[in-house]
Amino acid sequence: MRQGLTPEQACLRCIDRVVAMTEQRLLDRNGRPLFDLEFYALAKDGRFGAASAYEGGRFSVADASGARLVPMAFRFPKAERPQMPEISCRRA
């Protein structure tokens, strides 16, 4: 993790990098991925974070405050999630 970034920021930066390096055929016409990603990060000092490409992800945390589900940061809102095109493996 780069110095100065929080674990959450590092996860979001990884998502940005993956999307930037993704082949065009795996992106919608607005440049959003046709797949989801989830990254988790833990700093040496115990700070933690996670991020998902699309809104709605949660991750489990257990620390001095107890066990709980925490919402993930996200790059794109759920409403902008593209629909996967229907794929058929059958030959016509």
A tleap script that builds the chain and sets N, CA, C and O, in Angstrom:
source leaprc.protein.ff14SB
mol = sequence {
  NMET ARG GLN GLY LEU THR PRO GLU GLN ALA
  CYS LEU ARG CYS ILE ASP ARG VAL VAL ALA
  MET THR GLU GLN ARG LEU LEU ASP ARG ASN
  GLY ARG PRO LEU PHE ASP LEU GLU PHE TYR
  ALA LEU ALA LYS ASP GLY ARG PHE GLY ALA
  ALA SER ALA TYR GLU GLY GLY ARG PHE SER
  VAL ALA ASP ALA SER GLY ALA ARG LEU VAL
  PRO MET ALA PHE ARG PHE PRO LYS ALA GLU
  ARG PRO GLN MET PRO GLU ILE SER CYS ARG
  ARG CALA
}
set mol.1.N position { 0.846 -1.172 0.000 }
set mol.1.CA position { 0.000 0.000 0.000 }
set mol.1.C position { 0.892 1.236 0.000 }
set mol.1.O position { 1.876 1.310 0.736 }
set mol.2.N position { 0.534 2.195 -0.830 }
set mol.2.CA position { 1.330 3.424 -0.892 }
set mol.2.C position { 1.157 4.225 0.380 }
set mol.2.O position { 0.077 4.267 0.968 }
set mol.3.N position { 2.232 4.856 0.790 }
set mol.3.CA position { 2.193 5.672 1.990 }
set mol.3.C position { 1.244 6.835 1.786 }
set mol.3.O position { 1.233 7.447 0.718 }
set mol.4.N position { 0.450 7.146 2.796 }
set mol.4.CA position { -0.480 8.263 2.718 }
set mol.4.C position { -1.889 7.863 2.319 }
set mol.4.O position { -2.818 8.650 2.499 }
set mol.5.N position { -2.076 6.672 1.787 }
set mol.5.CA position { -3.410 6.203 1.428 }
set mol.5.C position { -4.010 5.409 2.587 }
set mol.5.O position { -3.304 4.668 3.272 }
set mol.6.N position { -5.305 5.566 2.799 }
set mol.6.CA position { -5.981 4.698 3.748 }
set mol.6.C position { -6.193 3.354 3.062 }
set mol.6.O position { -6.112 3.279 1.836 }
set mol.7.N position { -6.459 2.299 3.812 }
set mol.7.CA position { -6.739 1.012 3.175 }
set mol.7.C position { -7.898 1.106 2.171 }
set mol.7.O position { -7.845 0.492 1.105 }
set mol.8.N position { -8.922 1.857 2.503 }
set mol.8.CA position { -10.061 2.028 1.597 }
set mol.8.C position { -9.634 2.729 0.304 }
set mol.8.O position { -10.029 2.312 -0.785 }
set mol.9.N position { -8.842 3.776 0.418 }
set mol.9.CA position { -8.354 4.492 -0.767 }
set mol.9.C position { -7.482 3.593 -1.635 }
set mol.9.O position { -7.543 3.665 -2.862 }
set mol.10.N position { -6.665 2.743 -1.001 }
set mol.10.CA position { -5.823 1.815 -1.751 }
set mol.10.C position { -6.682 0.826 -2.539 }
set mol.10.O position { -6.365 0.509 -3.686 }
set mol.11.N position { -7.748 0.344 -1.942 }
set mol.11.CA position { -8.653 -0.573 -2.638 }
set mol.11.C position { -9.321 0.114 -3.826 }
set mol.11.O position { -9.420 -0.474 -4.904 }
set mol.12.N position { -9.776 1.336 -3.643 }
set mol.12.CA position { -10.401 2.078 -4.741 }
set mol.12.C position { -9.398 2.331 -5.864 }
set mol.12.O position { -9.753 2.265 -7.041 }
set mol.13.N position { -8.160 2.617 -5.508 }
set mol.13.CA position { -7.134 2.841 -6.524 }
set mol.13.C position { -6.869 1.558 -7.315 }
set mol.13.O position { -6.645 1.612 -8.524 }
set mol.14.N position { -6.894 0.411 -6.644 }
set mol.14.CA position { -6.729 -0.877 -7.351 }
set mol.14.C position { -7.869 -1.094 -8.343 }
set mol.14.O position { -7.640 -1.539 -9.468 }
set mol.15.N position { -9.073 -0.786 -7.934 }
set mol.15.CA position { -10.221 -0.929 -8.837 }
set mol.15.C position { -10.047 -0.024 -10.045 }
set mol.15.O position { -10.272 -0.452 -11.177 }
set mol.16.N position { -9.650 1.217 -9.820 }
set mol.16.CA position { -9.425 2.146 -10.939 }
set mol.16.C position { -8.377 1.588 -11.907 }
set mol.16.O position { -8.537 1.686 -13.123 }
set mol.17.N position { -7.326 1.014 -11.371 }
set mol.17.CA position { -6.247 0.471 -12.205 }
set mol.17.C position { -6.731 -0.729 -13.032 }
set mol.17.O position { -6.433 -0.829 -14.222 }
set mol.18.N position { -7.470 -1.623 -12.401 }
set mol.18.CA position { -7.987 -2.790 -13.125 }
set mol.18.C position { -8.914 -2.342 -14.244 }
set mol.18.O position { -8.815 -2.843 -15.365 }
set mol.19.N position { -9.809 -1.410 -13.959 }
set mol.19.CA position { -10.739 -0.921 -14.981 }
set mol.19.C position { -9.963 -0.255 -16.116 }
set mol.19.O position { -10.289 -0.459 -17.285 }
set mol.20.N position { -8.950 0.530 -15.790 }
set mol.20.CA position { -8.151 1.209 -16.819 }
set mol.20.C position { -7.417 0.217 -17.711 }
set mol.20.O position { -7.182 0.511 -18.883 }
set mol.21.N position { -7.051 -0.943 -17.191 }
set mol.21.CA position { -6.289 -1.937 -17.947 }
set mol.21.C position { -7.178 -3.022 -18.586 }
set mol.21.O position { -6.670 -3.936 -19.235 }
set mol.22.N position { -8.484 -2.918 -18.401 }
set mol.22.CA position { -9.409 -3.938 -18.901 }
set mol.22.C position { -9.641 -3.787 -20.400 }
set mol.22.O position { -9.769 -2.676 -20.914 }
set mol.23.N position { -9.693 -4.915 -21.084 }
set mol.23.CA position { -9.994 -4.919 -22.516 }
set mol.23.C position { -11.373 -4.299 -22.761 }
set mol.23.O position { -12.290 -4.471 -21.957 }
set mol.24.N position { -11.507 -3.590 -23.858 }
set mol.24.CA position { -12.747 -2.890 -24.190 }
set mol.24.C position { -13.947 -3.825 -24.244 }
set mol.24.O position { -15.057 -3.424 -23.894 }
set mol.25.N position { -13.740 -5.067 -24.678 }
set mol.25.CA position { -14.855 -6.002 -24.806 }
set mol.25.C position { -15.491 -6.350 -23.460 }
set mol.25.O position { -16.603 -6.876 -23.422 }
set mol.26.N position { -14.796 -6.061 -22.353 }
set mol.26.CA position { -15.307 -6.346 -21.017 }
set mol.26.C position { -15.853 -5.107 -20.318 }
set mol.26.O position { -16.143 -5.135 -19.122 }
set mol.27.N position { -15.992 -4.011 -21.081 }
set mol.27.CA position { -16.530 -2.755 -20.550 }
set mol.27.C position { -17.798 -2.388 -21.309 }
set mol.27.O position { -17.951 -2.738 -22.479 }
set mol.28.N position { -18.706 -1.681 -20.640 }
set mol.28.CA position { -19.873 -1.185 -21.363 }
set mol.28.C position { -19.461 0.061 -22.144 }
set mol.28.O position { -18.303 0.472 -22.079 }
set mol.29.N position { -20.380 0.659 -22.870 }
set mol.29.CA position { -20.018 1.805 -23.717 }
set mol.29.C position { -19.617 3.047 -22.912 }
set mol.29.O position { -19.038 3.983 -23.464 }
set mol.30.N position { -19.926 3.055 -21.597 }
set mol.30.CA position { -19.522 4.162 -20.728 }
set mol.30.C position { -18.223 3.868 -19.979 }
set mol.30.O position { -17.806 4.658 -19.132 }
set mol.31.N position { -17.585 2.746 -20.283 }
set mol.31.CA position { -16.308 2.412 -19.658 }
set mol.31.C position { -16.420 1.723 -18.314 }
set mol.31.O position { -15.421 1.576 -17.611 }
set mol.32.N position { -17.620 1.297 -17.944 }
set mol.32.CA position { -17.793 0.577 -16.679 }
set mol.32.C position { -17.630 -0.923 -16.930 }
set mol.32.O position { -18.050 -1.423 -17.974 }
set mol.33.N position { -17.025 -1.642 -15.986 }
set mol.33.CA position { -16.791 -3.074 -16.199 }
set mol.33.C position { -18.083 -3.878 -16.185 }
set mol.33.O position { -19.038 -3.544 -15.484 }
set mol.34.N position { -18.086 -4.937 -16.970 }
set mol.34.CA position { -19.217 -5.861 -17.006 }
set mol.34.C position { -19.075 -6.926 -15.916 }
set mol.34.O position { -19.786 -7.931 -15.928 }
set mol.35.N position { -18.165 -6.703 -14.988 }
set mol.35.CA position { -17.912 -7.631 -13.886 }
set mol.35.C position { -17.729 -6.810 -12.620 }
set mol.35.O position { -17.558 -5.592 -12.681 }
set mol.36.N position { -17.764 -7.473 -11.482 }
set mol.36.CA position { -17.563 -6.780 -10.213 }
set mol.36.C position { -16.189 -7.156 -9.664 }
set mol.36.O position { -15.621 -8.187 -10.022 }
set mol.37.N position { -15.685 -6.323 -8.813 }
set mol.37.CA position { -14.405 -6.542 -8.137 }
set mol.37.C position { -14.589 -6.237 -6.663 }
set mol.37.O position { -15.387 -5.372 -6.302 }
set mol.38.N position { -13.871 -6.926 -5.824 }
set mol.38.CA position { -13.834 -6.600 -4.401 }
set mol.38.C position { -12.396 -6.739 -3.925 }
set mol.38.O position { -11.745 -7.759 -4.152 }
set mol.39.N position { -11.914 -5.696 -3.261 }
set mol.39.CA position { -10.566 -5.720 -2.687 }
set mol.39.C position { -10.660 -5.414 -1.198 }
set mol.39.O position { -11.504 -4.634 -0.758 }
set mol.40.N position { -9.774 -6.047 -0.435 }
set mol.40.CA position { -9.698 -5.853 1.011 }
set mol.40.C position { -8.256 -5.492 1.342 }
set mol.40.O position { -7.322 -6.024 0.740 }
set mol.41.N position { -8.076 -4.581 2.306 }
set mol.41.CA position { -6.722 -4.174 2.688 }
set mol.41.C position { -6.635 -4.029 4.205 }
set mol.41.O position { -7.587 -3.624 4.872 }
set mol.42.N position { -5.471 -4.370 4.718 }
set mol.42.CA position { -5.200 -4.254 6.142 }
set mol.42.C position { -3.829 -3.612 6.304 }
set mol.42.O position { -2.845 -4.092 5.740 }
set mol.43.N position { -3.762 -2.532 7.068 }
set mol.43.CA position { -2.492 -1.854 7.335 }
set mol.43.C position { -1.824 -2.498 8.558 }
set mol.43.O position { -2.486 -3.146 9.368 }
set mol.44.N position { -0.523 -2.312 8.676 }
set mol.44.CA position { 0.235 -2.886 9.796 }
set mol.44.C position { -0.292 -2.417 11.151 }
set mol.44.O position { -0.212 -3.139 12.145 }
set mol.45.N position { -0.836 -1.190 11.177 }
set mol.45.CA position { -1.327 -0.646 12.440 }
set mol.45.C position { -2.760 -1.080 12.764 }
set mol.45.O position { -3.331 -0.611 13.749 }
set mol.46.N position { -3.349 -1.965 11.957 }
set mol.46.CA position { -4.682 -2.493 12.242 }
set mol.46.C position { -5.818 -1.822 11.492 }
set mol.46.O position { -6.955 -2.293 11.534 }
set mol.47.N position { -5.523 -0.730 10.807 }
set mol.47.CA position { -6.587 -0.099 10.015 }
set mol.47.C position { -6.980 -1.043 8.882 }
set mol.47.O position { -6.141 -1.767 8.346 }
set mol.48.N position { -8.246 -1.029 8.530 }
set mol.48.CA position { -8.727 -1.918 7.483 }
set mol.48.C position { -9.654 -1.150 6.545 }
set mol.48.O position { -10.153 -0.076 6.881 }
set mol.49.N position { -9.867 -1.706 5.400 }
set mol.49.CA position { -10.782 -1.108 4.441 }
set mol.49.C position { -11.069 -2.085 3.324 }
set mol.49.O position { -10.369 -3.083 3.152 }
set mol.50.N position { -12.103 -1.785 2.575 }
set mol.50.CA position { -12.483 -2.622 1.439 }
set mol.50.C position { -13.231 -1.754 0.442 }
set mol.50.O position { -13.781 -0.710 0.792 }
set mol.51.N position { -13.241 -2.203 -0.799 }
set mol.51.CA position { -13.970 -1.479 -1.834 }
set mol.51.C position { -14.444 -2.464 -2.894 }
set mol.51.O position { -13.836 -3.509 -3.127 }
set mol.52.N position { -15.541 -2.095 -3.519 }
set mol.52.CA position { -16.144 -2.889 -4.577 }
set mol.52.C position { -16.324 -1.994 -5.790 }
set mol.52.O position { -16.455 -0.778 -5.653 }
set mol.53.N position { -16.330 -2.584 -6.967 }
set mol.53.CA position { -16.560 -1.777 -8.166 }
set mol.53.C position { -17.953 -1.167 -8.129 }
set mol.53.O position { -18.136 -0.008 -8.501 }
set mol.54.N position { -18.947 -1.951 -7.677 }
set mol.54.CA position { -20.328 -1.479 -7.653 }
set mol.54.C position { -20.880 -1.451 -6.238 }
set mol.54.O position { -20.521 -2.278 -5.399 }
set mol.55.N position { -21.738 -0.513 -5.990 }
set mol.55.CA position { -22.369 -0.295 -4.686 }
set mol.55.C position { -23.111 -1.542 -4.208 }
set mol.55.O position { -23.693 -2.279 -5.003 }
set mol.56.N position { -23.078 -1.759 -2.909 }
set mol.56.CA position { -23.866 -2.830 -2.314 }
set mol.56.C position { -23.073 -3.881 -1.565 }
set mol.56.O position { -23.657 -4.712 -0.869 }
set mol.57.N position { -21.755 -3.863 -1.694 }
set mol.57.CA position { -20.938 -4.870 -1.017 }
set mol.57.C position { -20.776 -4.581 0.462 }
set mol.57.O position { -20.799 -3.427 0.889 }
set mol.58.N position { -20.612 -5.644 1.244 }
set mol.58.CA position { -20.325 -5.525 2.674 }
set mol.58.C position { -19.238 -6.532 3.021 }
set mol.58.O position { -19.074 -7.545 2.341 }
set mol.59.N position { -18.502 -6.243 4.083 }
set mol.59.CA position { -17.484 -7.188 4.531 }
set mol.59.C position { -17.542 -7.318 6.042 }
set mol.59.O position { -18.014 -6.417 6.735 }
set mol.60.N position { -17.061 -8.440 6.546 }
set mol.60.CA position { -17.102 -8.737 7.980 }
set mol.60.C position { -15.861 -8.207 8.673 }
set mol.60.O position { -14.749 -8.290 8.151 }
set mol.61.N position { -16.075 -7.665 9.853 }
set mol.61.CA position { -14.982 -7.144 10.673 }
set mol.61.C position { -15.204 -7.641 12.101 }
set mol.61.O position { -16.334 -7.660 12.588 }
set mol.62.N position { -14.148 -8.032 12.753 }
set mol.62.CA position { -14.209 -8.391 14.167 }
set mol.62.C position { -13.008 -7.739 14.843 }
set mol.62.O position { -11.862 -8.076 14.546 }
set mol.63.N position { -13.276 -6.809 15.751 }
set mol.63.CA position { -12.212 -6.124 16.480 }
set mol.63.C position { -12.692 -5.846 17.898 }
set mol.63.O position { -13.636 -6.483 18.367 }
set mol.64.N position { -12.060 -4.911 18.582 }
set mol.64.CA position { -12.428 -4.601 19.962 }
set mol.64.C position { -13.877 -4.125 20.080 }
set mol.64.O position { -14.472 -4.210 21.155 }
set mol.65.N position { -14.443 -3.628 18.990 }
set mol.65.CA position { -15.838 -3.178 18.990 }
set mol.65.C position { -16.822 -4.319 18.758 }
set mol.65.O position { -18.034 -4.121 18.848 }
set mol.66.N position { -16.309 -5.513 18.458 }
set mol.66.CA position { -17.161 -6.668 18.218 }
set mol.66.C position { -17.202 -7.031 16.742 }
set mol.66.O position { -16.542 -6.405 15.913 }
set mol.67.N position { -17.982 -8.045 16.434 }
set mol.67.CA position { -18.132 -8.509 15.053 }
set mol.67.C position { -19.294 -7.764 14.401 }
set mol.67.O position { -20.327 -7.518 15.023 }
set mol.68.N position { -19.096 -7.410 13.122 }
set mol.68.CA position { -20.138 -6.666 12.419 }
set mol.68.C position { -19.893 -6.704 10.912 }
set mol.68.O position { -18.802 -7.044 10.455 }
set mol.69.N position { -20.924 -6.351 10.153 }
set mol.69.CA position { -20.806 -6.181 8.716 }
set mol.69.C position { -20.661 -4.686 8.435 }
set mol.69.O position { -21.396 -3.868 8.988 }
set mol.70.N position { -19.714 -4.342 7.577 }
set mol.70.CA position { -19.415 -2.950 7.258 }
set mol.70.C position { -19.630 -2.739 5.758 }
set mol.70.O position { -19.168 -3.551 4.956 }
set mol.71.N position { -20.320 -1.669 5.366 }
set mol.71.CA position { -20.487 -1.408 3.926 }
set mol.71.C position { -19.142 -1.097 3.272 }
set mol.71.O position { -18.286 -0.435 3.858 }
set mol.72.N position { -18.978 -1.589 2.046 }
set mol.72.CA position { -17.750 -1.323 1.292 }
set mol.72.C position { -17.865 0.015 0.574 }
set mol.72.O position { -18.953 0.447 0.194 }
set mol.73.N position { -16.728 0.651 0.400 }
set mol.73.CA position { -16.675 1.810 -0.496 }
set mol.73.C position { -16.924 1.274 -1.900 }
set mol.73.O position { -16.755 0.079 -2.140 }
set mol.74.N position { -17.316 2.123 -2.814 }
set mol.74.CA position { -17.577 1.662 -4.174 }
set mol.74.C position { -17.202 2.745 -5.171 }
set mol.74.O position { -17.158 3.927 -4.830 }
set mol.75.N position { -16.931 2.336 -6.408 }
set mol.75.CA position { -16.565 3.266 -7.469 }
set mol.75.C position { -17.777 3.698 -8.281 }
set mol.75.O position { -17.859 4.855 -8.693 }
set mol.76.N position { -18.726 2.782 -8.522 }
set mol.76.CA position { -19.900 3.086 -9.341 }
set mol.76.C position { -21.174 2.781 -8.555 }
set mol.76.O position { -21.241 1.767 -7.861 }
set mol.77.N position { -22.194 3.654 -8.657 }
set mol.77.CA position { -23.470 3.385 -7.974 }
set mol.77.C position { -24.171 2.160 -8.562 }
set mol.77.O position { -23.957 1.804 -9.721 }
set mol.78.N position { -24.995 1.532 -7.757 }
set mol.78.CA position { -25.715 0.338 -8.184 }
set mol.78.C position { -26.558 0.605 -9.435 }
set mol.78.O position { -26.677 -0.263 -10.299 }
set mol.79.N position { -27.136 1.792 -9.531 }
set mol.79.CA position { -27.988 2.140 -10.678 }
set mol.79.C position { -27.210 2.159 -11.996 }
set mol.79.O position { -27.812 2.024 -13.061 }
set mol.80.N position { -25.898 2.322 -11.946 }
set mol.80.CA position { -25.079 2.373 -13.158 }
set mol.80.C position { -24.493 1.022 -13.544 }
set mol.80.O position { -23.737 0.923 -14.510 }
set mol.81.N position { -24.841 -0.016 -12.793 }
set mol.81.CA position { -24.306 -1.352 -13.097 }
set mol.81.C position { -24.889 -1.831 -14.428 }
set mol.81.O position { -26.108 -1.916 -14.570 }
set mol.82.N position { -24.035 -2.143 -15.400 }
set mol.82.CA position { -24.552 -2.588 -16.697 }
set mol.82.C position { -25.115 -4.004 -16.607 }
set mol.82.O position { -24.689 -4.813 -15.783 }
set mol.83.N position { -26.069 -4.272 -17.467 }
set mol.83.CA position { -26.620 -5.624 -17.573 }
set mol.83.C position { -25.725 -6.431 -18.489 }
set mol.83.O position { -25.360 -5.975 -19.573 }
set mol.84.N position { -25.375 -7.617 -18.059 }
set mol.84.CA position { -24.570 -8.496 -18.896 }
set mol.84.C position { -25.384 -8.910 -20.108 }
set mol.84.O position { -26.565 -9.232 -19.975 }
set mol.85.N position { -24.777 -8.909 -21.290 }
set mol.85.CA position { -25.494 -9.388 -22.461 }
set mol.85.C position { -25.764 -10.886 -22.317 }
set mol.85.O position { -24.975 -11.615 -21.715 }
set mol.86.N position { -26.864 -11.323 -22.864 }
set mol.86.CA position { -27.191 -12.742 -22.796 }
set mol.86.C position { -26.208 -13.513 -23.672 }
set mol.86.O position { -25.963 -13.155 -24.824 }
set mol.87.N position { -25.657 -14.565 -23.106 }
set mol.87.CA position { -24.679 -15.366 -23.824 }
set mol.87.C position { -25.231 -16.775 -23.966 }
set mol.87.O position { -25.713 -17.365 -22.999 }
set mol.88.N position { -25.160 -17.284 -25.126 }
set mol.88.CA position { -25.635 -18.632 -25.379 }
set mol.88.C position { -24.473 -19.497 -25.866 }
set mol.88.O position { -23.692 -19.088 -26.725 }
set mol.89.N position { -24.376 -20.690 -25.305 }
set mol.89.CA position { -23.323 -21.618 -25.721 }
set mol.89.C position { -23.828 -22.580 -26.791 }
set mol.89.O position { -23.074 -23.406 -27.305 }
set mol.90.N position { -25.092 -22.464 -27.113 }
set mol.90.CA position { -25.675 -23.358 -28.120 }
set mol.90.C position { -25.397 -22.835 -29.520 }
set mol.90.O position { -25.409 -21.630 -29.773 }
set mol.91.N position { -25.151 -23.761 -30.407 }
set mol.91.CA position { -24.956 -23.385 -31.811 }
set mol.91.C position { -26.303 -23.431 -32.498 }
set mol.91.O position { -27.118 -24.321 -32.254 }
set mol.92.N position { -26.517 -22.469 -33.346 }
set mol.92.CA position { -27.796 -22.393 -34.062 }
set mol.92.C position { -27.854 -23.356 -35.203 }
set mol.92.O position { -28.862 -23.419 -35.907 }
savepdb mol mol.pdb
quit
